[in-house]
Amino acid sequence: MSAKESRRVFVIEKAIEGKITNRQAAEVLGLTERQVIRLKERMKAEGVAGLAHKNRGRIPKHAVPKDTRKKVVMLARGPLRDASCQQVAELLEEFYETILSAKTVGRILKEAGIPLAHTHRAPKRQKSRDRMPQEGLLSQIDASPFAWLEDRGPELALHGSIDDATGKVQGLHFELHECLHGYLQLLSQVVQNCGVPRSLYSDRHTIFFSPKGDRLSIEEELAGQTAPLTQFGRAISELGINHIKARSPQAKGRIERLWGTLQGRLMIELRLAGISTLEAANAFLPGFRERFNRRFTVAPADPAPAYAPCPPPARLKQILSTREDRKASRGSSISYLGRTYQLVDTKGAVVPLQPRSTVEVLTHLDGSLSALYGGNYYALQEFTPAPAVKAEEPKKAPASKAHTPAPDHPWRRIPINQTKKAMPLPVDNSLPLTQEG
């Protein structure tokens, strides 16, 4: 059973059990409700085997016979070797009374493992896409690692965003490498300078899309779960921006062409300004961006902008942050980057935490920290726990030592080698004497 059929069996079983509706099963399988109803009836009557395709194991009527396939393979390895598929098809019709198309010959030879001669890849045909009618409907973002400072400083990665309708550069930001922090800084510029764009067009970098996005189980799909979001994906989701994945560099050709223009113009202006550091390059970008937009921006078909309003500064700061989960300890504190913190509310009181509960730590673009707990945002203050005091052990009584006599003790006056004389026993005269005595 193929993966597609096992998926179909699982969903139809859930539909028969009544755990999902026919409409939900149709949406998951990409079928109509009538097809789902027919599949349910077939599975009730024939079991799992009833969902298998009825043509399984049958040879199609228009299939090439096995004898003809063997003849083509034998001729391609013998007298017709090194001939193109088109020539093999022509020679088969002329000399062997076998009519096959060149594509059929190619499939037969490919299945037999025979390399095809005179093959070439068909050219890709791409159609140019018209600009969006309104500014703010679609923004293209990307980064370009390049020697922007030439030999005066390190190689930098320029993060940029351009509007599809007007060609207006909405934001530029330098970082040492293409990174999440650079894209969040770029998004902050776009939102504050112009507004919230309706859609973003980017490549398939893991900063934008999780590599596990296509690995959802059937249970997760039925539960309504979507692909896991990255930090950047979570931020633009909270801003209400639709994220579009580009399948090729040509799909986002507007920003790809922007890099070619900037590598000629921006690099020269940085050279004339004598800029050699990352900080100075970022400080130079706002003025350059204004001059560039005055020169290259075009008018959109519809002059009304389509941007959504920018959220309040406090809310924007919360959105444009990176988040990590931490577990609360029994002392209402969390550990983050080797330090211990407590959550503090607006009145300065420490927030009690349920032991082992989850706290989201937010790292903002300016490096400050805050926390999200129970749907509310709190400040973090560093907490230094008191060192643990060990309980004192009961003192043991000192062991008794043998008494050593003093040097002038009377016992020490007795010579050691002096033999003791036997003392005479006293005689009691009152006792009668025996005959032996």
Contacts in CASP RR format, 6 or more apart in sequence:
PFRMAT RR
TARGET T0000
AUTHOR 0000-0000-0000
METHOD contacts of the structure
MODEL  1
MSAKESRRVFVIEKAIEGKITNRQAAEVLGLTERQVIRLKERMKAEGVAG
LAHKNRGRIPKHAVPKDTRKKVVMLARGPLRDASCQQVAELLEEFYETIL
SAKTVGRILKEAGIPLAHTHRAPKRQKSRDRMPQEGLLSQIDASPFAWLE
DRGPELALHGSIDDATGKVQGLHFELHECLHGYLQLLSQVVQNCGVPRSL
YSDRHTIFFSPKGDRLSIEEELAGQTAPLTQFGRAISELGINHIKARSPQ
AKGRIERLWGTLQGRLMIELRLAGISTLEAANAFLPGFRERFNRRFTVAP
ADPAPAYAPCPPPARLKQILSTREDRKASRGSSISYLGRTYQLVDTKGAV
VPLQPRSTVEVLTHLDGSLSALYGGNYYALQEFTPAPAVKAEEPKKAPAS
KAHTPAPDHPWRRIPINQTKKAMPLPVDNSLPLTQEG
1 9 0 8 1.000
1 48 0 8 1.000
1 52 0 8 1.000
5 51 0 8 1.000
5 52 0 8 1.000
7 29 0 8 1.000
7 218 0 8 1.000
8 29 0 8 1.000
8 39 0 8 1.000
8 51 0 8 1.000
9 43 0 8 1.000
9 48 0 8 1.000
9 51 0 8 1.000
10 218 0 8 1.000
11 20 0 8 1.000
11 25 0 8 1.000
11 28 0 8 1.000
11 29 0 8 1.000
11 218 0 8 1.000
11 222 0 8 1.000
12 25 0 8 1.000
12 36 0 8 1.000
12 39 0 8 1.000
12 40 0 8 1.000
12 43 0 8 1.000
12 51 0 8 1.000
13 43 0 8 1.000
14 20 0 8 1.000
14 25 0 8 1.000
14 222 0 8 1.000
15 21 0 8 1.000
15 22 0 8 1.000
15 24 0 8 1.000
15 25 0 8 1.000
15 36 0 8 1.000
15 40 0 8 1.000
16 40 0 8 1.000
16 43 0 8 1.000
16 44 0 8 1.000
20 28 0 8 1.000
20 222 0 8 1.000
22 33 0 8 1.000
22 36 0 8 1.000
22 37 0 8 1.000
22 40 0 8 1.000
23 33 0 8 1.000
24 222 0 8 1.000
25 31 0 8 1.000
25 36 0 8 1.000
26 32 0 8 1.000
26 33 0 8 1.000
26 35 0 8 1.000
26 36 0 8 1.000
28 218 0 8 1.000
28 221 0 8 1.000
28 222 0 8 1.000
29 36 0 8 1.000
31 39 0 8 1.000
39 51 0 8 1.000
42 50 0 8 1.000
42 51 0 8 1.000
43 50 0 8 1.000
43 51 0 8 1.000
64 100 0 8 1.000
64 104 0 8 1.000
64 108 0 8 1.000
68 98 0 8 1.000
68 100 0 8 1.000
69 108 0 8 1.000
71 96 0 8 1.000
71 98 0 8 1.000
72 88 0 8 1.000
72 92 0 8 1.000
72 98 0 8 1.000
72 100 0 8 1.000
72 105 0 8 1.000
72 108 0 8 1.000
72 109 0 8 1.000
73 108 0 8 1.000
73 109 0 8 1.000
73 112 0 8 1.000
73 114 0 8 1.000
75 88 0 8 1.000
75 91 0 8 1.000
75 92 0 8 1.000
75 96 0 8 1.000
76 83 0 8 1.000
76 88 0 8 1.000
76 109 0 8 1.000
76 112 0 8 1.000
76 114 0 8 1.000
77 114 0 8 1.000
80 87 0 8 1.000
80 88 0 8 1.000
80 91 0 8 1.000
82 117 0 8 1.000
83 91 0 8 1.000
83 117 0 8 1.000
84 102 0 8 1.000
84 116 0 8 1.000
84 117 0 8 1.000
84 118 0 8 1.000
84 119 0 8 1.000
85 102 0 8 1.000
85 103 0 8 1.000
85 105 0 8 1.000
85 106 0 8 1.000
85 109 0 8 1.000
85 116 0 8 1.000
85 118 0 8 1.000
85 119 0 8 1.000
86 102 0 8 1.000
88 102 0 8 1.000
88 105 0 8 1.000
88 109 0 8 1.000
89 100 0 8 1.000
89 101 0 8 1.000
89 102 0 8 1.000
89 104 0 8 1.000
89 105 0 8 1.000
92 98 0 8 1.000
92 99 0 8 1.000
92 100 0 8 1.000
92 105 0 8 1.000
93 99 0 8 1.000
93 100 0 8 1.000
100 108 0 8 1.000
106 116 0 8 1.000
109 116 0 8 1.000
110 116 0 8 1.000
126 250 0 8 1.000
131 164 0 8 1.000
131 165 0 8 1.000
131 300 0 8 1.000
131 301 0 8 1.000
132 138 0 8 1.000
132 164 0 8 1.000
132 165 0 8 1.000
132 300 0 8 1.000
133 165 0 8 1.000
133 300 0 8 1.000
133 301 0 8 1.000
133 302 0 8 1.000
134 165 0 8 1.000
134 300 0 8 1.000
134 301 0 8 1.000
134 302 0 8 1.000
134 304 0 8 1.000
134 305 0 8 1.000
134 306 0 8 1.000
135 163 0 8 1.000
135 165 0 8 1.000
135 166 0 8 1.000
135 168 0 8 1.000
135 194 0 8 1.000
135 300 0 8 1.000
135 305 0 8 1.000
135 306 0 8 1.000
135 307 0 8 1.000
136 163 0 8 1.000
136 165 0 8 1.000
136 194 0 8 1.000
136 195 0 8 1.000
136 197 0 8 1.000
136 198 0 8 1.000
136 305 0 8 1.000
136 306 0 8 1.000
136 307 0 8 1.000
137 164 0 8 1.000
137 165 0 8 1.000
137 197 0 8 1.000
137 198 0 8 1.000
137 199 0 8 1.000
137 306 0 8 1.000
138 163 0 8 1.000
138 164 0 8 1.000
138 165 0 8 1.000
138 197 0 8 1.000
138 198 0 8 1.000
138 199 0 8 1.000
138 200 0 8 1.000
138 201 0 8 1.000
138 244 0 8 1.000
139 161 0 8 1.000
139 162 0 8 1.000
139 163 0 8 1.000
139 164 0 8 1.000
139 170 0 8 1.000
139 190 0 8 1.000
139 197 0 8 1.000
139 199 0 8 1.000
139 200 0 8 1.000
139 201 0 8 1.000
140 161 0 8 1.000
140 162 0 8 1.000
140 164 0 8 1.000
140 200 0 8 1.000
140 201 0 8 1.000
140 202 0 8 1.000
140 252 0 8 1.000
140 253 0 8 1.000
140 254 0 8 1.000
140 255 0 8 1.000
141 159 0 8 1.000
141 160 0 8 1.000
141 161 0 8 1.000
141 183 0 8 1.000
141 186 0 8 1.000
141 200 0 8 1.000
141 201 0 8 1.000
141 202 0 8 1.000
141 255 0 8 1.000
142 159 0 8 1.000
142 160 0 8 1.000
142 202 0 8 1.000
142 203 0 8 1.000
142 252 0 8 1.000
142 255 0 8 1.000
142 256 0 8 1.000
142 259 0 8 1.000
143 157 0 8 1.000
143 158 0 8 1.000
143 159 0 8 1.000
143 160 0 8 1.000
143 178 0 8 1.000
143 182 0 8 1.000
143 183 0 8 1.000
144 157 0 8 1.000
144 158 0 8 1.000
144 160 0 8 1.000
144 259 0 8 1.000
144 262 0 8 1.000
144 263 0 8 1.000
145 155 0 8 1.000
145 156 0 8 1.000
145 157 0 8 1.000
145 177 0 8 1.000
145 178 0 8 1.000
146 155 0 8 1.000
146 156 0 8 1.000
146 157 0 8 1.000
146 158 0 8 1.000
146 259 0 8 1.000
146 263 0 8 1.000
146 267 0 8 1.000
147 155 0 8 1.000
147 267 0 8 1.000
148 155 0 8 1.000
148 156 0 8 1.000
148 158 0 8 1.000
148 174 0 8 1.000
148 263 0 8 1.000
148 266 0 8 1.000
148 267 0 8 1.000
148 270 0 8 1.000
148 281 0 8 1.000
149 155 0 8 1.000
149 156 0 8 1.000
149 270 0 8 1.000
149 275 0 8 1.000
149 276 0 8 1.000
149 281 0 8 1.000
150 267 0 8 1.000
150 271 0 8 1.000
152 271 0 8 1.000
152 274 0 8 1.000
152 275 0 8 1.000
152 276 0 8 1.000
153 276 0 8 1.000
153 277 0 8 1.000
154 176 0 8 1.000
154 278 0 8 1.000
155 176 0 8 1.000
156 174 0 8 1.000
156 175 0 8 1.000
156 176 0 8 1.000
156 278 0 8 1.000
156 281 0 8 1.000
157 174 0 8 1.000
157 175 0 8 1.000
157 176 0 8 1.000
157 177 0 8 1.000
157 178 0 8 1.000
157 179 0 8 1.000
158 172 0 8 1.000
158 173 0 8 1.000
158 174 0 8 1.000
158 259 0 8 1.000
158 262 0 8 1.000
158 266 0 8 1.000
159 172 0 8 1.000
159 173 0 8 1.000
159 174 0 8 1.000
159 175 0 8 1.000
159 178 0 8 1.000
159 182 0 8 1.000
159 183 0 8 1.000
159 185 0 8 1.000
159 186 0 8 1.000
160 169 0 8 1.000
160 170 0 8 1.000
160 171 0 8 1.000
160 172 0 8 1.000
160 173 0 8 1.000
160 186 0 8 1.000
160 255 0 8 1.000
160 258 0 8 1.000
161 169 0 8 1.000
161 170 0 8 1.000
161 171 0 8 1.000
161 186 0 8 1.000
161 187 0 8 1.000
161 189 0 8 1.000
161 190 0 8 1.000
161 255 0 8 1.000
162 168 0 8 1.000
162 169 0 8 1.000
162 170 0 8 1.000
162 254 0 8 1.000
162 255 0 8 1.000
162 258 0 8 1.000
163 170 0 8 1.000
163 194 0 8 1.000
163 197 0 8 1.000
164 201 0 8 1.000
164 254 0 8 1.000
165 300 0 8 1.000
165 301 0 8 1.000
166 297 0 8 1.000
166 298 0 8 1.000
166 299 0 8 1.000
166 300 0 8 1.000
167 254 0 8 1.000
167 296 0 8 1.000
167 297 0 8 1.000
167 298 0 8 1.000
168 194 0 8 1.000
168 293 0 8 1.000
168 297 0 8 1.000
169 258 0 8 1.000
169 289 0 8 1.000
169 292 0 8 1.000
169 293 0 8 1.000
170 189 0 8 1.000
170 190 0 8 1.000
170 193 0 8 1.000
170 194 0 8 1.000
170 197 0 8 1.000
171 186 0 8 1.000
171 189 0 8 1.000
171 190 0 8 1.000
171 193 0 8 1.000
171 285 0 8 1.000
171 289 0 8 1.000
172 186 0 8 1.000
172 189 0 8 1.000
172 285 0 8 1.000
172 288 0 8 1.000
172 289 0 8 1.000
173 182 0 8 1.000
173 185 0 8 1.000
173 186 0 8 1.000
173 189 0 8 1.000
173 282 0 8 1.000
173 285 0 8 1.000
174 278 0 8 1.000
174 281 0 8 1.000
174 282 0 8 1.000
174 285 0 8 1.000
175 181 0 8 1.000
175 182 0 8 1.000
175 185 0 8 1.000
175 278 0 8 1.000
176 278 0 8 1.000
178 205 0 8 1.000
178 207 0 8 1.000
179 207 0 8 1.000
180 207 0 8 1.000
180 231 0 8 1.000
180 232 0 8 1.000
180 322 0 8 1.000
181 365 0 8 1.000
183 207 0 8 1.000
183 232 0 8 1.000
184 232 0 8 1.000
184 235 0 8 1.000
184 320 0 8 1.000
184 321 0 8 1.000
184 322 0 8 1.000
184 365 0 8 1.000
185 365 0 8 1.000
187 232 0 8 1.000
187 235 0 8 1.000
187 236 0 8 1.000
187 239 0 8 1.000
187 320 0 8 1.000
188 316 0 8 1.000
188 320 0 8 1.000
188 365 0 8 1.000
190 197 0 8 1.000
191 239 0 8 1.000
191 310 0 8 1.000
191 311 0 8 1.000
191 316 0 8 1.000
192 310 0 8 1.000
192 316 0 8 1.000
194 305 0 8 1.000
194 307 0 8 1.000
195 307 0 8 1.000
195 308 0 8 1.000
195 309 0 8 1.000
195 310 0 8 1.000
196 239 0 8 1.000
196 240 0 8 1.000
196 241 0 8 1.000
196 307 0 8 1.000
196 308 0 8 1.000
196 309 0 8 1.000
196 310 0 8 1.000
196 311 0 8 1.000
197 241 0 8 1.000
197 306 0 8 1.000
197 307 0 8 1.000
197 308 0 8 1.000
198 241 0 8 1.000
198 242 0 8 1.000
198 306 0 8 1.000
198 307 0 8 1.000
198 308 0 8 1.000
199 241 0 8 1.000
199 242 0 8 1.000
199 243 0 8 1.000
199 244 0 8 1.000
200 236 0 8 1.000
200 241 0 8 1.000
200 242 0 8 1.000
200 243 0 8 1.000
200 244 0 8 1.000
201 244 0 8 1.000
201 246 0 8 1.000
201 251 0 8 1.000
201 252 0 8 1.000
202 208 0 8 1.000
202 243 0 8 1.000
202 244 0 8 1.000
202 245 0 8 1.000
202 246 0 8 1.000
202 252 0 8 1.000
203 245 0 8 1.000
203 246 0 8 1.000
203 249 0 8 1.000
203 252 0 8 1.000
204 245 0 8 1.000
204 246 0 8 1.000
204 247 0 8 1.000
206 230 0 8 1.000
207 230 0 8 1.000
207 232 0 8 1.000
208 230 0 8 1.000
208 232 0 8 1.000
208 233 0 8 1.000
208 243 0 8 1.000
208 245 0 8 1.000
209 227 0 8 1.000
209 230 0 8 1.000
209 243 0 8 1.000
209 245 0 8 1.000
210 227 0 8 1.000
210 228 0 8 1.000
210 229 0 8 1.000
210 230 0 8 1.000
212 227 0 8 1.000
212 228 0 8 1.000
213 227 0 8 1.000
213 228 0 8 1.000
214 227 0 8 1.000
216 225 0 8 1.000
216 226 0 8 1.000
216 227 0 8 1.000
229 237 0 8 1.000
231 322 0 8 1.000
231 323 0 8 1.000
233 243 0 8 1.000
234 323 0 8 1.000
235 319 0 8 1.000
235 320 0 8 1.000
235 321 0 8 1.000
236 243 0 8 1.000
237 243 0 8 1.000
238 319 0 8 1.000
239 308 0 8 1.000
239 311 0 8 1.000
239 319 0 8 1.000
240 308 0 8 1.000
246 252 0 8 1.000
249 256 0 8 1.000
250 256 0 8 1.000
261 296 0 8 1.000
265 292 0 8 1.000
266 288 0 8 1.000
269 284 0 8 1.000
269 288 0 8 1.000
270 281 0 8 1.000
270 284 0 8 1.000
273 280 0 8 1.000
273 284 0 8 1.000
275 281 0 8 1.000
275 284 0 8 1.000
310 316 0 8 1.000
311 319 0 8 1.000
317 364 0 8 1.000
317 365 0 8 1.000
318 362 0 8 1.000
318 364 0 8 1.000
318 370 0 8 1.000
318 372 0 8 1.000
318 377 0 8 1.000
320 364 0 8 1.000
320 365 0 8 1.000
321 362 0 8 1.000
321 363 0 8 1.000
321 364 0 8 1.000
321 365 0 8 1.000
321 370 0 8 1.000
322 362 0 8 1.000
322 363 0 8 1.000
323 360 0 8 1.000
323 361 0 8 1.000
323 362 0 8 1.000
323 363 0 8 1.000
323 372 0 8 1.000
324 336 0 8 1.000
324 360 0 8 1.000
324 361 0 8 1.000
324 363 0 8 1.000
325 358 0 8 1.000
325 359 0 8 1.000
325 360 0 8 1.000
325 361 0 8 1.000
326 334 0 8 1.000
326 335 0 8 1.000
326 336 0 8 1.000
326 358 0 8 1.000
326 359 0 8 1.000
326 360 0 8 1.000
326 361 0 8 1.000
327 334 0 8 1.000
327 356 0 8 1.000
327 357 0 8 1.000
327 358 0 8 1.000
327 359 0 8 1.000
328 334 0 8 1.000
328 353 0 8 1.000
328 354 0 8 1.000
328 355 0 8 1.000
328 356 0 8 1.000
328 357 0 8 1.000
328 358 0 8 1.000
328 359 0 8 1.000
329 335 0 8 1.000
329 353 0 8 1.000
329 355 0 8 1.000
330 355 0 8 1.000
331 353 0 8 1.000
331 355 0 8 1.000
332 342 0 8 1.000
332 343 0 8 1.000
332 350 0 8 1.000
332 351 0 8 1.000
332 352 0 8 1.000
332 353 0 8 1.000
333 340 0 8 1.000
333 341 0 8 1.000
333 342 0 8 1.000
333 353 0 8 1.000
333 383 0 8 1.000
333 385 0 8 1.000
334 340 0 8 1.000
334 341 0 8 1.000
334 342 0 8 1.000
334 343 0 8 1.000
334 353 0 8 1.000
334 359 0 8 1.000
334 361 0 8 1.000
334 371 0 8 1.000
335 341 0 8 1.000
336 361 0 8 1.000
336 369 0 8 1.000
336 380 0 8 1.000
339 382 0 8 1.000
340 382 0 8 1.000
340 383 0 8 1.000
340 384 0 8 1.000
340 385 0 8 1.000
341 361 0 8 1.000
341 369 0 8 1.000
341 371 0 8 1.000
341 380 0 8 1.000
341 381 0 8 1.000
341 382 0 8 1.000
341 383 0 8 1.000
342 350 0 8 1.000
342 351 0 8 1.000
342 380 0 8 1.000
342 381 0 8 1.000
342 383 0 8 1.000
343 350 0 8 1.000
343 351 0 8 1.000
343 353 0 8 1.000
343 359 0 8 1.000
343 371 0 8 1.000
343 373 0 8 1.000
343 378 0 8 1.000
343 379 0 8 1.000
343 380 0 8 1.000
344 350 0 8 1.000
344 351 0 8 1.000
344 378 0 8 1.000
344 379 0 8 1.000
344 380 0 8 1.000
344 381 0 8 1.000
345 351 0 8 1.000
345 378 0 8 1.000
345 379 0 8 1.000
348 379 0 8 1.000
351 373 0 8 1.000
351 378 0 8 1.000
353 359 0 8 1.000
353 373 0 8 1.000
357 373 0 8 1.000
359 371 0 8 1.000
359 372 0 8 1.000
359 373 0 8 1.000
360 371 0 8 1.000
360 372 0 8 1.000
360 373 0 8 1.000
361 369 0 8 1.000
361 370 0 8 1.000
361 371 0 8 1.000
361 380 0 8 1.000
362 369 0 8 1.000
362 370 0 8 1.000
362 371 0 8 1.000
362 372 0 8 1.000
362 377 0 8 1.000
363 369 0 8 1.000
364 370 0 8 1.000
369 380 0 8 1.000
370 377 0 8 1.000
370 378 0 8 1.000
370 379 0 8 1.000
370 380 0 8 1.000
371 377 0 8 1.000
371 378 0 8 1.000
371 379 0 8 1.000
371 380 0 8 1.000
372 378 0 8 1.000
405 411 0 8 1.000
405 412 0 8 1.000
406 412 0 8 1.000
END
